[in-house]
Amino acid sequence: MAAIAFARALGALALNIVTAPFWWYSVGLFVFSQMMAESLRRAARNLGIALWAANLFTPMFGQYDRVGRIISFFVRLANVIGRSIALVLFAVWWLILFLIWIAGPVVALVGLFMAYLNYVGQ
C-alpha cells in the first residue's frame, strides 16, 4: 500500500516538474501581469494625479487674486510632476519584477546546469 502511494506521489511530482514551465509562462504570467496592472491602477488612483491635474488652475484656499492663482498653479504643478515621477518609478519597479518573473526559471536551470558541471568536473 505504501509503495503504491509513494509511486503515485512520485508520478505527481514528475508531472508537476514537467508542467511547471508551461504554467509559469502561461497562466502564471497572465495572473502576474493582471496583478501588476491592478497594482499600477491602484497606485495611480491613490496618488490622485488626475485629480491634481483637473484642479491645476483652481486657486487654493480661496485665494482668487493674481498671486494666489500663480502660487496655486505652481504648487499643484509640482505635485503633479512629483506624483507622476513616483508612479513612473513604481512602474519601473513592476517592470523589473516582471523581467525577473520571466527570467527566473531560465536562471534557475542555468544555475543547476552550472552546479552539475562543477560537480562533474571535480
Beta strands, then each sheet from edge to edge (+ up, - down):
end
